[in-house]
C-alpha cells in the first residue's frame, strides 16, 4: 500500500431513458474497444497485453457469466468495469456515463472475500452505508436485512475468523448488496470453496439475482458454473484477452441452477465452449511458449 | 523380532493429549532448572568456594532485597526508573506512530524523512549520551532523551511496515463500497495496521528499558541504574545483583502487560 490511487468520483447512474427512436433499452454496461497493457511486468520488456479490443454490452438485470482459462484477462476486464484499473485504450460506460473510478453503484465480490477482519459480520455489512453517511440506526437495519438475505442471522456478531469460506463469501455478498448497487461484479467468487459449498452458493447467488434484479457480471474459470448461472456466457481467451464468443444460454425449463445442472443440454454448451477455448488455445501466443492453456 | 503393533480403533479415535497427559511437565522442568541453578549457587557460596564480594549467596541477595523493601529504597528507585522509561517510551510512541503512519501512507513524506532515519537509526542510543549531556545537561531530560531514542526507531519502522503491509484487497473492497481517501485511512488502513503497530510498541518498550541503566549513569541521584552503580562503588555486590534482577523482573512485567493489551486489541487477527 504505497500510494493510494486517487478516489475519483465514480460514474453516477441515472435511470435508463428509453429513447423514442430505439425500441431496445440502451445497455446497462457497454465496453468499447477495451485494451489494457501492463508495463514492467516480469521479464516482458515491452509490457504485457492483458486485453485487446474487448467489446461487450450487458443489459439491465442480465446475468452475464464470463468464462476463460487462467490468465486470459477476465479479472482485468472486471477490474476495468469496476473502475479499479484504467484501460490503456477504450471506454466503459455505465448507464451511458463513462466509468472514471470505483463507485458504490458498482459492487464487487472477490475470490478472497476481502472482509475487514476487525469488524463483525454486521460491521462488515454496515461499512458501505456508514461511509455513505447514513444514520447509525439505518445502517443497522440495512445490515440486518442483507444478513438475513444471505441466511447468516445467527452470526451477526461473529468475526470473519470464526466463519467458514462459504459463510465469508455470504458476508461479502451481503456487504456489496447493502449499498444497493445497480451492478454486481463477481470475480471468481466461488473459486476457493469446496464443491458442495460451491453448489449451495450458486443456488444462493441465482436466488439473490432473481430477487434483486441486479445486473451481474460473474467471472469464473468453471465452464459448468458459467452455463448454470448465466443468461449469456462470454467466452474469453488470451493473453491478450479477447471475447471470442457470446453464447445465449437457452436451457429448457427452469432458470434455476438446480434444474440446469442436470439438463442434458448443459453438456452441449460445455463441449462447445471447451472446443472454442481449445481451438483458440492452439493459436495463442502463450501456447507457443508451452504455457498450459486449459488442458 | 517384535510382534506387529495392533492399532485399535479406540487408539486412533482418542485424540492425542499434549505432553502425554502430563500438563504439569513443562512447568516442572522450568521450576527444576531454577531450583537447580539457585541450589548450586547457594552451595558454592555457603561452602565459601567463591569470595562473597564476587558472588554473594542468593540468601544474602534476598535479605538485601527485603531490607531495601523495608526502607522503601527499592520502591522509590523503581518508580523513578519507571517514570523515566514511560516518559521516554511515550515520547517515542507519540512521535513514532504518527510519523510512521505518514511515511507509510505518502511516498513524498517517506522520501523526505527516509535519508535522515537511515542515517540516525544505526547510531546506538548510548552513543548519544555525550551529546545529550551537552544539549540537555544532567537533569531528567537527557535520561528521558536517551530512552526516547531507543524506543522511537523500532516504533517508527514497525508502523511504516504495518501501513505498507495492509492487504490491497481490503482497500479495493472499501473503494468499491464507496469509501473515499479519508474513509480508507481511518476505517481501513489504521485498524488494519494496529497489530503491526502494537508489535512495534512492544519492541520499543523493550529497547527503552534496555537503555535505562545507561541513561541513569548520567549523573543520576536515584533510579535502579543509579542504585547499581552506587553499590558497585562500595562493592556491595548483593545490591548490584539484586538491582539487576529487579530490572529484569520489571521488564518482564511490562512486557506481559503490553502483551495483554495487544491480545485484547488484536483478537480478530486470523492466524
HADDOCK unambig.tbl for C-alpha pairs under 7 A between the chains (distance, minus, plus):
assign (segid A and resid 1 and name CA) (segid B and resid 163 and name CA) 6.97 0.50 0.50
assign (segid A and resid 1 and name CA) (segid B and resid 164 and name CA) 4.83 0.50 0.50
assign (segid A and resid 1 and name CA) (segid B and resid 165 and name CA) 6.48 0.50 0.50
assign (segid A and resid 1 and name CA) (segid B and resid 166 and name CA) 6.22 0.50 0.50
assign (segid A and resid 1 and name CA) (segid B and resid 168 and name CA) 6.23 0.50 0.50
assign (segid A and resid 2 and name CA) (segid B and resid 104 and name CA) 6.72 0.50 0.50
assign (segid A and resid 2 and name CA) (segid B and resid 105 and name CA) 6.22 0.50 0.50
assign (segid A and resid 2 and name CA) (segid B and resid 106 and name CA) 6.97 0.50 0.50
assign (segid A and resid 2 and name CA) (segid B and resid 107 and name CA) 6.55 0.50 0.50
assign (segid A and resid 2 and name CA) (segid B and resid 164 and name CA) 6.10 0.50 0.50
assign (segid A and resid 3 and name CA) (segid B and resid 105 and name CA) 6.57 0.50 0.50
assign (segid A and resid 3 and name CA) (segid B and resid 106 and name CA) 6.25 0.50 0.50
assign (segid A and resid 3 and name CA) (segid B and resid 107 and name CA) 6.39 0.50 0.50
assign (segid A and resid 7 and name CA) (segid B and resid 180 and name CA) 5.93 0.50 0.50
assign (segid A and resid 7 and name CA) (segid B and resid 181 and name CA) 6.51 0.50 0.50
assign (segid A and resid 102 and name CA) (segid B and resid 175 and name CA) 5.91 0.50 0.50
assign (segid A and resid 102 and name CA) (segid B and resid 176 and name CA) 5.29 0.50 0.50
assign (segid A and resid 103 and name CA) (segid B and resid 175 and name CA) 6.80 0.50 0.50
assign (segid A and resid 103 and name CA) (segid B and resid 176 and name CA) 5.42 0.50 0.50
assign (segid A and resid 103 and name CA) (segid B and resid 177 and name CA) 6.74 0.50 0.50
assign (segid A and resid 103 and name CA) (segid B and resid 178 and name CA) 5.16 0.50 0.50
assign (segid A and resid 104 and name CA) (segid B and resid 176 and name CA) 5.52 0.50 0.50
assign (segid A and resid 104 and name CA) (segid B and resid 177 and name CA) 4.76 0.50 0.50
assign (segid A and resid 104 and name CA) (segid B and resid 178 and name CA) 4.27 0.50 0.50
assign (segid A and resid 106 and name CA) (segid B and resid 176 and name CA) 6.72 0.50 0.50
assign (segid A and resid 107 and name CA) (segid B and resid 176 and name CA) 5.73 0.50 0.50
assign (segid A and resid 107 and name CA) (segid B and resid 177 and name CA) 6.54 0.50 0.50
assign (segid A and resid 108 and name CA) (segid B and resid 176 and name CA) 6.14 0.50 0.50
assign (segid A and resid 114 and name CA) (segid B and resid 169 and name CA) 5.64 0.50 0.50
assign (segid A and resid 114 and name CA) (segid B and resid 170 and name CA) 5.17 0.50 0.50
assign (segid A and resid 114 and name CA) (segid B and resid 173 and name CA) 6.13 0.50 0.50
assign (segid A and resid 115 and name CA) (segid B and resid 170 and name CA) 6.90 0.50 0.50
assign (segid A and resid 116 and name CA) (segid B and resid 170 and name CA) 6.77 0.50 0.50
assign (segid A and resid 117 and name CA) (segid B and resid 268 and name CA) 5.97 0.50 0.50
assign (segid A and resid 117 and name CA) (segid B and resid 269 and name CA) 6.65 0.50 0.50
assign (segid A and resid 118 and name CA) (segid B and resid 268 and name CA) 5.35 0.50 0.50
assign (segid A and resid 128 and name CA) (segid B and resid 177 and name CA) 5.00 0.50 0.50
assign (segid A and resid 128 and name CA) (segid B and resid 178 and name CA) 6.42 0.50 0.50
assign (segid A and resid 131 and name CA) (segid B and resid 178 and name CA) 6.81 0.50 0.50
assign (segid A and resid 131 and name CA) (segid B and resid 179 and name CA) 5.84 0.50 0.50
assign (segid A and resid 131 and name CA) (segid B and resid 183 and name CA) 6.75 0.50 0.50
assign (segid A and resid 159 and name CA) (segid B and resid 268 and name CA) 6.69 0.50 0.50
assign (segid A and resid 161 and name CA) (segid B and resid 268 and name CA) 6.77 0.50 0.50
assign (segid A and resid 161 and name CA) (segid B and resid 270 and name CA) 5.43 0.50 0.50
assign (segid A and resid 176 and name CA) (segid B and resid 177 and name CA) 6.80 0.50 0.50
